Amino acid sequence: MTAITHIGLAVPDLDSAIKWYEQVLGFRLLAGPYSFDASEENEHNMTNDLLGNHIKKMRNAHLMADNGVGIELFEFKEPRMPKGESRGYEGFFHICLISDDIERLADDIALLAEKGVAIYGIHGRTSPII
């Protein structure tokens, strides 16, 4: 059997992302936010062992949905996560959710969504939120 325990997502602003996942989607903050600074760590540390020595500074936090699936949010500070236009389906491009009140959730997401967030397959809603 294979099961998902958590998914890692890179975000430009960790504090805003935590607030959004808590307030809009009802996720619970489990751990963090944590800060990582390679200059304050041993040569061999978990962050650089997992992500590579090019990561000098970052922050992260763990959140969990009601069904036990978690997300780990990463804000890469050095090097910064590059800004720019997406070139297609690279990295994370969607999250699938189940909700007791999908219409309310869709409305909440629409109110707080940034350009480029889309909701598909909700009772005939098939257009992106822009």
N, CA, C and O atoms as a GROMACS GRO file, in nm:
protein
  520
    1MET      N    1   0.084  -0.119   0.000
    1MET     CA    2   0.000   0.000   0.000
    1MET      C    3   0.088   0.123   0.000
    1MET      O    4   0.190   0.128   0.069
    2THR      N    5   0.050   0.222  -0.076
    2THR     CA    6   0.116   0.352  -0.077
    2THR      C    7   0.018   0.456  -0.029
    2THR      O    8  -0.097   0.458  -0.073
    3ALA      N    9   0.061   0.542   0.058
    3ALA     CA   10  -0.025   0.648   0.111
    3ALA      C   11   0.054   0.777   0.118
    3ALA      O   12   0.176   0.775   0.136
    4ILE      N   13  -0.014   0.887   0.103
    4ILE     CA   14   0.049   1.019   0.113
    4ILE      C   15   0.047   1.064   0.258
    4ILE      O   16  -0.059   1.065   0.322
    5THR      N   17   0.164   1.101   0.312
    5THR     CA   18   0.169   1.158   0.446
    5THR      C   19   0.167   1.310   0.439
    5THR      O   20   0.097   1.376   0.516
    6HIS      N   21   0.246   1.365   0.346
    6HIS     CA   22   0.243   1.510   0.325
    6HIS      C   23   0.302   1.545   0.189
    6HIS      O   24   0.369   1.464   0.125
    7ILE      N   25   0.273   1.666   0.148
    7ILE     CA   26   0.322   1.720   0.021
    7ILE      C   27   0.394   1.850   0.052
    7ILE      O   28   0.345   1.931   0.131
    8GLY      N   29   0.510   1.872  -0.008
    8GLY     CA   30   0.586   1.995   0.011
    8GLY      C   31   0.550   2.097  -0.095
    8GLY      O   32   0.545   2.066  -0.214
    9LEU      N   33   0.526   2.221  -0.051
    9LEU     CA   34   0.491   2.330  -0.142
    9LEU      C   35   0.581   2.450  -0.115
    9LEU      O   36   0.598   2.489   0.000
   10ALA      N   37   0.638   2.506  -0.218
   10ALA     CA   38   0.716   2.629  -0.205
   10ALA      C   39   0.621   2.748  -0.219
   10ALA      O   40   0.541   2.753  -0.312
   11VAL      N   41   0.632   2.842  -0.126
   11VAL     CA   42   0.545   2.960  -0.126
   11VAL      C   43   0.632   3.084  -0.112
   11VAL      O   44   0.740   3.078  -0.054
   12PRO      N   45   0.587   3.198  -0.166
   12PRO     CA   46   0.668   3.320  -0.157
   12PRO      C   47   0.663   3.385  -0.019
   12PRO      O   48   0.756   3.458   0.016
   13ASP      N   49   0.558   3.361   0.061
   13ASP     CA   50   0.542   3.423   0.193
   13ASP      C   51   0.482   3.320   0.288
   13ASP      O   52   0.362   3.292   0.283
   14LEU      N   53   0.566   3.263   0.374
   14LEU     CA   54   0.523   3.154   0.461
   14LEU      C   55   0.410   3.195   0.555
   14LEU      O   56   0.313   3.121   0.570
   15ASP      N   57   0.422   3.311   0.618
   15ASP     CA   58   0.321   3.353   0.714
   15ASP      C   59   0.184   3.372   0.648
   15ASP      O   60   0.082   3.331   0.703
   16SER      N   61   0.183   3.432   0.530
   16SER     CA   62   0.056   3.449   0.458
   16SER      C   63  -0.001   3.314   0.415
   16SER      O   64  -0.122   3.294   0.420
   17ALA      N   65   0.085   3.223   0.373
   17ALA     CA   66   0.038   3.091   0.330
   17ALA      C   67  -0.020   3.013   0.447
   17ALA      O   68  -0.125   2.949   0.433
   18ILE      N   69   0.045   3.018   0.563
   18ILE     CA   70  -0.008   2.950   0.682
   18ILE      C   71  -0.146   3.005   0.715
   18ILE      O   72  -0.240   2.928   0.738
   19LYS      N   73  -0.158   3.135   0.717
   19LYS     CA   74  -0.287   3.200   0.748
   19LYS      C   75  -0.394   3.156   0.649
   19LYS      O   76  -0.507   3.127   0.688
   20TRP      N   77  -0.360   3.152   0.520
   20TRP     CA   78  -0.456   3.114   0.416
   20TRP      C   79  -0.501   2.969   0.433
   20TRP      O   80  -0.621   2.941   0.431
   21TYR      N   81  -0.406   2.877   0.450
   21TYR     CA   82  -0.443   2.736   0.466
   21TYR      C   83  -0.524   2.713   0.592
   21TYR      O   84  -0.612   2.627   0.594
   22GLU      N   85  -0.496   2.789   0.699
   22GLU     CA   86  -0.575   2.775   0.822
   22GLU      C   87  -0.714   2.834   0.807
   22GLU      O   88  -0.814   2.768   0.837
   23GLN      N   89  -0.722   2.959   0.761
   23GLN     CA   90  -0.850   3.030   0.758
   23GLN      C   91  -0.942   2.986   0.647
   23GLN      O   92  -1.063   2.974   0.668
   24VAL      N   93  -0.888   2.960   0.530
   24VAL     CA   94  -0.972   2.926   0.414
   24VAL      C   95  -1.001   2.777   0.408
   24VAL      O   96  -1.114   2.736   0.385
   25LEU      N   97  -0.897   2.695   0.427
   25LEU     CA   98  -0.915   2.551   0.410
   25LEU      C   99  -0.928   2.474   0.541
   25LEU      O  100  -0.957   2.354   0.540
   26GLY      N  101  -0.908   2.540   0.653
   26GLY     CA  102  -0.926   2.475   0.782
   26GLY      C  103  -0.813   2.382   0.822
   26GLY      O  104  -0.833   2.297   0.910
   27PHE      N  105  -0.696   2.395   0.761
   27PHE     CA  106  -0.581   2.314   0.802
   27PHE      C  107  -0.536   2.356   0.941
   27PHE      O  108  -0.560   2.470   0.983
   28ARG      N  109  -0.471   2.265   1.013
   28ARG     CA  110  -0.416   2.294   1.146
   28ARG      C  111  -0.264   2.303   1.137
   28ARG      O  112  -0.200   2.219   1.072
   29LEU      N  113  -0.208   2.404   1.201
   29LEU     CA  114  -0.062   2.415   1.209
   29LEU      C  115  -0.012   2.312   1.309
   29LEU      O  116  -0.051   2.316   1.426
   30LEU      N  117   0.073   2.222   1.265
   30LEU     CA  118   0.128   2.117   1.352
   30LEU      C  119   0.264   2.154   1.410
   30LEU      O  120   0.292   2.128   1.527
   31ALA      N  121   0.349   2.214   1.327
   31ALA     CA  122   0.485   2.242   1.370
   31ALA      C  123   0.540   2.361   1.293
   31ALA      O  124   0.516   2.375   1.173
   32GLY      N  125   0.614   2.445   1.363
   32GLY     CA  126   0.675   2.561   1.300
   32GLY      C  127   0.592   2.686   1.323
   32GLY      O  128   0.498   2.687   1.402
   33PRO      N  129   0.629   2.789   1.253
   33PRO     CA  130   0.733   2.795   1.150
   33PRO      C  131   0.873   2.783   1.209
   33PRO      O  132   0.904   2.830   1.319
   34TYR      N  133   0.957   2.716   1.131
   34TYR     CA  134   1.097   2.698   1.164
   34TYR      C  135   1.181   2.782   1.069
   34TYR      O  136   1.142   2.806   0.954
   35SER      N  137   1.297   2.826   1.118
   35SER     CA  138   1.392   2.898   1.033
   35SER      C  139   1.518   2.815   1.020
   35SER      O  140   1.563   2.751   1.115
   36PHE      N  141   1.576   2.818   0.901
   36PHE     CA  142   1.701   2.748   0.874
   36PHE      C  143   1.801   2.849   0.819
   36PHE      O  144   1.770   2.923   0.726
   37ASP      N  145   1.920   2.851   0.877
   37ASP     CA  146   2.031   2.934   0.829
   37ASP      C  147   2.154   2.843   0.827
   37ASP      O  148   2.204   2.803   0.933
   38ALA      N  149   2.202   2.810   0.709
   38ALA     CA  150   2.312   2.715   0.694
   38ALA      C  151   2.437   2.759   0.770
   38ALA      O  152   2.514   2.675   0.816
   39SER      N  153   2.457   2.890   0.785
   39SER     CA  154   2.576   2.939   0.855
   39SER      C  155   2.572   2.906   1.005
   39SER      O  156   2.675   2.914   1.072
   40GLU      N  157   2.455   2.870   1.057
   40GLU     CA  158   2.440   2.838   1.199
   40GLU      C  159   2.430   2.686   1.222
   40GLU      O  160   2.411   2.642   1.336
   41GLU      N  161   2.444   2.607   1.116
   41GLU     CA  162   2.427   2.462   1.126
   41GLU      C  163   2.560   2.389   1.111
   41GLU      O  164   2.658   2.446   1.064
   42ASN      N  165   2.562   2.263   1.150
   42ASN     CA  166   2.677   2.177   1.123
   42ASN      C  167   2.689   2.157   0.973
   42ASN      O  168   2.594   2.180   0.898
   43GLU      N  169   2.806   2.114   0.929
   43GLU     CA  170   2.828   2.090   0.786
   43GLU      C  171   2.724   1.992   0.731
   43GLU      O  172   2.670   2.013   0.623
   44HIS      N  173   2.698   1.885   0.806
   44HIS     CA  174   2.597   1.788   0.765
   44HIS      C  175   2.471   1.812   0.847
   44HIS      O  176   2.470   1.789   0.968
   45ASN      N  177   2.368   1.857   0.781
   45ASN     CA  178   2.240   1.884   0.848
   45ASN      C  179   2.129   1.832   0.759
   45ASN      O  180   2.148   1.813   0.639
   46MET      N  181   2.012   1.811   0.818
   46MET     CA  182   1.901   1.750   0.745
   46MET      C  183   1.858   1.834   0.624
   46MET      O  184   1.832   1.778   0.517
   47THR      N  185   1.850   1.965   0.640
   47THR     CA  186   1.804   2.050   0.529
   47THR      C  187   1.897   2.038   0.409
   47THR      O  188   1.852   2.011   0.298
   48ASN      N  189   2.025   2.058   0.430
   48ASN     CA  190   2.118   2.050   0.317
   48ASN      C  191   2.134   1.908   0.266
   48ASN      O  192   2.156   1.888   0.146
   49ASP      N  193   2.124   1.809   0.353
   49ASP     CA  194   2.131   1.670   0.307
   49ASP      C  195   2.014   1.637   0.215
   49ASP      O  196   2.030   1.564   0.117
   50LEU      N  197   1.894   1.692   0.246
   50LEU     CA  198   1.775   1.663   0.166
   50LEU      C  199   1.762   1.754   0.044
   50LEU      O  200   1.726   1.708  -0.065
   51LEU      N  201   1.791   1.883   0.061
   51LEU     CA  202   1.762   1.981  -0.044
   51LEU      C  203   1.885   2.029  -0.121
   51LEU      O  204   1.872   2.091  -0.226
   52GLY      N  205   2.002   2.001  -0.069
   52GLY     CA  206   2.125   2.044  -0.137
   52GLY      C  207   2.193   2.159  -0.066
   52GLY      O  208   2.129   2.236   0.006
   53ASN      N  209   2.323   2.170  -0.086
   53ASN     CA  210   2.403   2.273  -0.019
   53ASN      C  211   2.378   2.414  -0.070
   53ASN      O  212   2.424   2.510  -0.008
   54HIS      N  213   2.308   2.428  -0.182
   54HIS     CA  214   2.279   2.562  -0.233
   54HIS      C  215   2.174   2.635  -0.148
   54HIS      O  216   2.161   2.757  -0.159
   55ILE      N  217   2.100   2.562  -0.063
   55ILE     CA  218   2.000   2.626   0.024
   55ILE      C  219   2.074   2.685   0.143
   55ILE      O  220   2.133   2.612   0.223
   56LYS      N  221   2.070   2.817   0.154
   56LYS     CA  222   2.140   2.887   0.263
   56LYS      C  223   2.043   2.932   0.373
   56LYS      O  224   2.075   2.923   0.491
   57LYS      N  225   1.924   2.980   0.333
   57LYS     CA  226   1.825   3.024   0.430
   57LYS      C  227   1.686   2.989   0.380
   57LYS      O  228   1.654   3.004   0.262
   58MET      N  229   1.602   2.941   0.472
   58MET     CA  230   1.464   2.911   0.438
   58MET      C  231   1.382   2.904   0.566
   58MET      O  232   1.436   2.898   0.676
   59ARG      N  233   1.251   2.905   0.548
   59ARG     CA  234   1.158   2.884   0.658
   59ARG      C  235   1.061   2.776   0.615
   59ARG      O  236   1.034   2.760   0.496
   60ASN      N  237   1.007   2.701   0.712
   60ASN     CA  238   0.908   2.600   0.677
   60ASN      C  239   0.814   2.574   0.793
   60ASN      O  240   0.843   2.608   0.908
   61ALA      N  241   0.700   2.514   0.761
   61ALA     CA  242   0.598   2.480   0.861
   61ALA      C  243   0.520   2.359   0.810
   61ALA      O  244   0.508   2.338   0.690
   62HIS      N  245   0.467   2.280   0.904
   62HIS     CA  246   0.386   2.164   0.872
   62HIS      C  247   0.241   2.190   0.912
   62HIS      O  248   0.214   2.236   1.024
   63LEU      N  249   0.148   2.162   0.821
   63LEU     CA  250   0.006   2.174   0.848
   63LEU      C  251  -0.063   2.043   0.812
   63LEU      O  252  -0.008   1.962   0.738
   64MET      N  253  -0.185   2.023   0.866
   64MET     CA  254  -0.256   1.899   0.838
   64MET      C  255  -0.404   1.927   0.814
   64MET      O  256  -0.465   2.011   0.880
   65ALA      N  257  -0.459   1.853   0.717
   65ALA     CA  258  -0.602   1.857   0.689
   65ALA      C  259  -0.674   1.761   0.783
   65ALA      O  260  -0.609   1.680   0.850
   66ASP      N  261  -0.805   1.770   0.790
   66ASP     CA  262  -0.884   1.686   0.880
   66ASP      C  263  -0.868   1.537   0.852
   66ASP      O  264  -0.887   1.455   0.941
   67ASN      N  265  -0.834   1.500   0.728
   67ASN     CA  266  -0.820   1.357   0.697
   67ASN      C  267  -0.679   1.304   0.722
   67ASN      O  268  -0.649   1.190   0.688
   68GLY      N  269  -0.593   1.385   0.780
   68GLY     CA  270  -0.459   1.340   0.816
   68GLY      C  271  -0.352   1.365   0.714
   68GLY      O  272  -0.235   1.342   0.742
   69VAL      N  273  -0.386   1.412   0.596
   69VAL     CA  274  -0.285   1.443   0.494
   69VAL      C  275  -0.227   1.580   0.526
   69VAL      O  276  -0.300   1.675   0.555
   70GLY      N  277  -0.095   1.589   0.521
   70GLY     CA  278  -0.028   1.712   0.557
   70GLY      C  279   0.034   1.783   0.439
   70GLY      O  280   0.053   1.725   0.332
   71ILE      N  281   0.066   1.909   0.463
   71ILE     CA  282   0.146   1.987   0.368
   71ILE      C  283   0.261   2.048   0.446
   71ILE      O  284   0.246   2.086   0.563
   72GLU      N  285   0.374   2.056   0.382
   72GLU     CA  286   0.488   2.125   0.439
   72GLU      C  287   0.515   2.244   0.348
   72GLU      O  288   0.547   2.227   0.230
   73LEU      N  289   0.503   2.362   0.403
   73LEU     CA  290   0.522   2.485   0.327
   73LEU      C  291   0.667   2.531   0.344
   73LEU      O  292   0.721   2.530   0.455
   74PHE      N  293   0.729   2.571   0.234
   74PHE     CA  294   0.867   2.618   0.233
   74PHE      C  295   0.871   2.759   0.176
   74PHE      O  296   0.816   2.785   0.069
   75GLU      N  297   0.937   2.849   0.245
   75GLU     CA  298   0.969   2.982   0.191
   75GLU      C  299   1.120   2.987   0.177
   75GLU      O  300   1.192   2.997   0.276
   76PHE      N  301   1.168   2.980   0.054
   76PHE     CA  302   1.311   2.982   0.029
   76PHE      C  303   1.357   3.128   0.027
   76PHE      O  304   1.310   3.208  -0.055
   77LYS      N  305   1.449   3.161   0.117
   77LYS     CA  306   1.494   3.299   0.133
   77LYS      C  307   1.628   3.324   0.065
   77LYS      O  308   1.652   3.434   0.013
   78GLU      N  309   1.716   3.223   0.064
   78GLU     CA  310   1.845   3.235  -0.003
   78GLU      C  311   1.888   3.099  -0.054
   78GLU      O  312   1.927   3.014   0.026
   79PRO      N  313   1.881   3.075  -0.181
   79PRO     CA  314   1.834   3.166  -0.286
   79PRO      C  315   1.681   3.180  -0.282
   79PRO      O  316   1.609   3.089  -0.242
   80ARG      N  317   1.635   3.298  -0.324
   80ARG     CA  318   1.492   3.326  -0.328
   80ARG      C  319   1.428   3.239  -0.434
   80ARG      O  320   1.490   3.204  -0.535
   81MET      N  321   1.303   3.206  -0.411
   81MET     CA  322   1.225   3.134  -0.512
   81MET      C  323   1.211   3.229  -0.631
   81MET      O  324   1.167   3.343  -0.613
   82PRO      N  325   1.246   3.186  -0.752
   82PRO     CA  326   1.239   3.278  -0.866
   82PRO      C  327   1.096   3.320  -0.896
   82PRO      O  328   1.002   3.241  -0.888
   83LYS      N  329   1.082   3.449  -0.930
   83LYS     CA  330   0.951   3.500  -0.970
   83LYS      C  331   0.947   3.504  -1.122
   83LYS      O  332   1.051   3.519  -1.187
   84GLY      N  333   0.830   3.492  -1.176
   84GLY     CA  334   0.819   3.498  -1.321
   84GLY      C  335   0.703   3.417  -1.371
   84GLY      O  336   0.630   3.354  -1.294
   85GLU      N  337   0.687   3.419  -1.498
   85GLU     CA  338   0.578   3.347  -1.564
   85GLU      C  339   0.603   3.197  -1.560
   85GLU      O  340   0.717   3.151  -1.573
   86SER      N  341   0.498   3.122  -1.542
   86SER     CA  342   0.508   2.977  -1.549
   86SER      C  343   0.530   2.938  -1.694
   86SER      O  344   0.475   2.998  -1.786
   87ARG      N  345   0.612   2.836  -1.714
   87ARG     CA  346   0.637   2.788  -1.849
   87ARG      C  347   0.558   2.660  -1.877
   87ARG      O  348   0.590   2.587  -1.971
   88GLY      N  349   0.458   2.634  -1.796
   88GLY     CA  350   0.379   2.513  -1.819
   88GLY      C  351   0.363   2.434  -1.692
   88GLY      O  352   0.364   2.490  -1.582
   89TYR      N  353   0.348   2.306  -1.706
   89TYR     CA  354   0.324   2.218  -1.592
   89TYR      C  355   0.456   2.177  -1.528
   89TYR      O  356   0.508   2.068  -1.552
   90GLU      N  357   0.510   2.266  -1.446
   90GLU     CA  358   0.635   2.241  -1.376
   90GLU      C  359   0.606   2.238  -1.226
   90GLU      O  360   0.540   2.328  -1.176
   91GLY      N  361   0.653   2.138  -1.155
   91GLY     CA  362   0.633   2.134  -1.012
   91GLY      C  363   0.486   2.125  -0.975
   91GLY      O  364   0.405   2.067  -1.048
   92PHE      N  365   0.451   2.182  -0.861
   92PHE     CA  366   0.315   2.178  -0.811
   92PHE      C  367   0.223   2.258  -0.902
   92PHE      O  368   0.254   2.372  -0.937
   93PHE      N  369   0.109   2.201  -0.941
   93PHE     CA  370   0.014   2.279  -1.019
   93PHE      C  371  -0.130   2.257  -0.979
   93PHE      O  372  -0.218   2.320  -1.037
   94HIS      N  373  -0.158   2.171  -0.882
   94HIS     CA  374  -0.294   2.165  -0.831
   94HIS      C  375  -0.300   2.091  -0.698
   94HIS      O  376  -0.208   2.018  -0.660
   95ILE      N  377  -0.410   2.113  -0.629
   95ILE     CA  378  -0.439   2.040  -0.507
   95ILE      C  379  -0.586   2.001  -0.513
   95ILE      O  380  -0.670   2.083  -0.549
   96CYS      N  381  -0.616   1.878  -0.479
   96CYS     CA  382  -0.753   1.828  -0.485
   96CYS      C  383  -0.808   1.821  -0.343
   96CYS      O  384  -0.745   1.763  -0.255
   97LEU      N  385  -0.926   1.881  -0.321
   97LEU     CA  386  -0.984   1.889  -0.188
   97LEU      C  387  -1.124   1.830  -0.184
   97LEU      O  388  -1.194   1.828  -0.286
   98ILE      N  389  -1.163   1.783  -0.068
   98ILE     CA  390  -1.300   1.741  -0.042
   98ILE      C  391  -1.351   1.833   0.068
   98ILE      O  392  -1.279   1.860   0.164
   99SER      N  393  -1.474   1.880   0.055
   99SER     CA  394  -1.529   1.972   0.155
   99SER      C  395  -1.674   1.938   0.184
   99SER      O  396  -1.748   1.893   0.096
  100ASP      N  397  -1.715   1.959   0.309
  100ASP     CA  398  -1.856   1.940   0.346
  100ASP      C  399  -1.945   2.046   0.280
  100ASP      O  400  -2.063   2.021   0.255
  101ASP      N  401  -1.888   2.164   0.254
  101ASP     CA  402  -1.964   2.273   0.192
  101ASP      C  403  -1.879   2.332   0.079
  101ASP      O  404  -1.817   2.437   0.094
  102ILE      N  405  -1.878   2.262  -0.034
  102ILE     CA  406  -1.791   2.299  -0.145
  102ILE      C  407  -1.823   2.437  -0.202
  102ILE      O  408  -1.734   2.508  -0.248
  103GLU      N  409  -1.950   2.474  -0.201
  103GLU     CA  410  -1.987   2.607  -0.253
  103GLU      C  411  -1.929   2.718  -0.166
  103GLU      O  412  -1.876   2.816  -0.217
  104ARG      N  413  -1.939   2.703  -0.033
  104ARG     CA  414  -1.882   2.803   0.058
  104ARG      C  415  -1.731   2.810   0.041
  104ARG      O  416  -1.673   2.918   0.036
  105LEU      N  417  -1.667   2.692   0.032
  105LEU     CA  418  -1.523   2.689   0.014
  105LEU      C  419  -1.483   2.757  -0.117
  105LEU      O  420  -1.388   2.834  -0.119
  106ALA      N  421  -1.556   2.730  -0.225
  106ALA     CA  422  -1.527   2.794  -0.353
  106ALA      C  423  -1.541   2.945  -0.343
  106ALA      O  424  -1.460   3.019  -0.398
  107ASP      N  425  -1.645   2.991  -0.273
  107ASP     CA  426  -1.664   3.135  -0.254
  107ASP      C  427  -1.550   3.196  -0.172
  107ASP      O  428  -1.499   3.303  -0.206
  108ASP      N  429  -1.509   3.127  -0.063
  108ASP     CA  430  -1.398   3.176   0.020
  108ASP      C  431  -1.269   3.183  -0.060
  108ASP      O  432  -1.194   3.280  -0.048
  109ILE      N  433  -1.243   3.083  -0.140
  109ILE     CA  434  -1.122   3.084  -0.222
  109ILE      C  435  -1.129   3.198  -0.324
  109ILE      O  436  -1.030   3.267  -0.346
  110ALA      N  437  -1.245   3.217  -0.385
  110ALA     CA  438  -1.261   3.323  -0.485
  110ALA      C  439  -1.236   3.461  -0.423
  110ALA      O  440  -1.176   3.547  -0.488
  111LEU      N  441  -1.280   3.482  -0.300
  111LEU     CA  442  -1.261   3.612  -0.233
  111LEU      C  443  -1.114   3.640  -0.205
  111LEU      O  444  -1.071   3.755  -0.209
  112LEU      N  445  -1.038   3.536  -0.175
  112LEU     CA  446  -0.900   3.554  -0.132
  112LEU      C  447  -0.797   3.510  -0.234
  112LEU      O  448  -0.677   3.515  -0.208
  113ALA      N  449  -0.843   3.466  -0.350
  113ALA     CA  450  -0.752   3.410  -0.450
  113ALA      C  451  -0.666   3.518  -0.513
  113ALA      O  452  -0.709   3.633  -0.529
  114GLU      N  453  -0.547   3.479  -0.548
  114GLU     CA  454  -0.460   3.565  -0.627
  114GLU      C  455  -0.477   3.526  -0.773
  114GLU      O  456  -0.525   3.417  -0.803
  115LYS      N  457  -0.438   3.613  -0.862
  115LYS     CA  458  -0.448   3.585  -1.005
  115LYS      C  459  -0.382   3.452  -1.036
  115LYS      O  460  -0.271   3.424  -0.990
  116GLY      N  461  -0.449   3.371  -1.114
  116GLY     CA  462  -0.394   3.244  -1.155
  116GLY      C  463  -0.449   3.125  -1.080
  116GLY      O  464  -0.423   3.011  -1.118
  117VAL      N  465  -0.526   3.150  -0.973
  117VAL     CA  466  -0.587   3.039  -0.900
  117VAL      C  467  -0.715   3.002  -0.973
  117VAL      O  468  -0.791   3.089  -1.013
  118ALA      N  469  -0.739   2.874  -0.989
  118ALA     CA  470  -0.857   2.829  -1.063
  118ALA      C  471  -0.932   2.724  -0.982
  118ALA      O  472  -0.873   2.648  -0.905
  119ILE      N  473  -1.064   2.723  -1.001
  119ILE     CA  474  -1.148   2.619  -0.941
  119ILE      C  475  -1.220   2.551  -1.055
  119ILE      O  476  -1.286   2.616  -1.137
  120TYR      N  477  -1.209   2.420  -1.062
  120TYR     CA  478  -1.271   2.343  -1.168
  120TYR      C  479  -1.358   2.233  -1.108
  120TYR      O  480  -1.326   2.178  -1.002
  121GLY      N  481  -1.466   2.201  -1.175
  121GLY     CA  482  -1.545   2.085  -1.140
  121GLY      C  483  -1.634   2.100  -1.020
  121GLY      O  484  -1.671   2.000  -0.959
  122ILE      N  485  -1.670   2.222  -0.984
  122ILE     CA  486  -1.760   2.243  -0.870
  122ILE      C  487  -1.896   2.284  -0.924
  122ILE      O  488  -1.917   2.400  -0.959
  123HIS      N  489  -1.986   2.190  -0.932
  123HIS     CA  490  -2.124   2.216  -0.975
  123HIS      C  491  -2.129   2.308  -1.097
  123HIS      O  492  -2.201   2.408  -1.097
  124GLY      N  493  -2.054   2.274  -1.198
  124GLY     CA  494  -2.059   2.350  -1.322
  124GLY      C  495  -1.961   2.467  -1.329
  124GLY      O  496  -1.946   2.527  -1.435
  125ARG      N  497  -1.896   2.501  -1.219
  125ARG     CA  498  -1.796   2.609  -1.224
  125ARG      C  499  -1.673   2.552  -1.292
  125ARG      O  500  -1.605   2.465  -1.239
  126THR      N  501  -1.645   2.602  -1.408
  126THR     CA  502  -1.528   2.552  -1.480
  126THR      C  503  -1.439   2.662  -1.531
  126THR      O  504  -1.351   2.636  -1.614
  127SER      N  505  -1.458   2.783  -1.485
  127SER     CA  506  -1.372   2.891  -1.532
  127SER      C  507  -1.273   2.932  -1.427
  127SER      O  508  -1.302   2.925  -1.307
  128PRO      N  509  -1.155   2.973  -1.470
  128PRO     CA  510  -1.054   3.014  -1.373
  128PRO      C  511  -1.094   3.143  -1.303
  128PRO      O  512  -1.166   3.226  -1.358
  129ILE      N  513  -1.047   3.157  -1.180
  129ILE     CA  514  -1.064   3.282  -1.107
  129ILE      C  515  -0.946   3.369  -1.144
  129ILE      O  516  -0.831   3.328  -1.129
  130ILE      N  517  -0.974   3.490  -1.192
  130ILE     CA  518  -0.864   3.578  -1.234
  130ILE      C  519  -0.870   3.708  -1.157
  130ILE      O  520  -0.786   3.795  -1.177
   0.00000   0.00000   0.00000
